[in-house]
């Protein structure tokens, strides 16, 4: 694989996280404390889609 000039071999990777098994705030805190640095960026989808997903996740708590 070639570098893109910025030192990265893979310039962009998209991971869709299934967070449905995280059902408590304590589980989210545990996940975040056990994970390496995570950068969250919104997908290319529109704001309506993004906010609908956020609302659905927050309603579980």
C-alpha positions in Angstrom: 0.0 0.0 0.0 1.2 3.5 -0.7 1.2 6.4 1.7 -1.0 9.3 0.8 1.7 11.8 1.7 0.4 12.4 5.2 1.9 9.3 6.7 -1.4 7.3 6.6 -1.7 4.1 4.7 -5.5 4.1 4.9 -6.6 7.7 4.4 -10.2 7.2 5.4 -12.0 4.4 7.1 -15.7 4.4 8.0 -17.0 2.2 10.8 -20.6 1.9 11.5 -21.0 1.2 15.2 -23.9 -0.9 16.5 -24.4 0.6 19.9 -27.7 -1.1 20.6 -26.2 -3.3 23.3 -25.1 -0.2 25.3 -28.1 0.4 27.5 -26.8 2.3 30.5 -24.6 5.4 30.9 -22.2 3.2 32.9 -21.7 1.0 29.9 -21.0 4.0 27.7 -18.5 5.3 30.2 -16.8 1.9 30.3 -16.7 1.6 26.6 -15.1 5.1 26.2 -12.6 4.5 29.0 -11.5 1.1 27.5 -11.1 2.5 23.9 -8.2 4.2 22.3 -8.6 7.7 21.0 -11.8 7.9 19.0 -12.7 10.7 16.7 -16.4 11.1 16.0 -17.3 12.7 12.7 -20.8 12.8 11.3 -21.5 10.8 8.2 -22.3 12.5 4.9 -26.0 12.1 5.6 -28.2 15.1 6.3 -28.9 16.7 9.7 -32.4 15.3 9.9 -31.1 11.7 9.6 -28.3 12.5 12.1 -30.6 14.0 14.7 -33.1 11.2 14.3 -30.4 8.7 15.2 -29.2 10.7 18.2 -32.8 11.0 19.4 -33.4 7.3 19.1 -30.2 6.5 21.0 -30.9 9.0 23.8 -34.5 7.7 24.3 -33.0 4.4 25.3 -31.6 6.0 28.4 
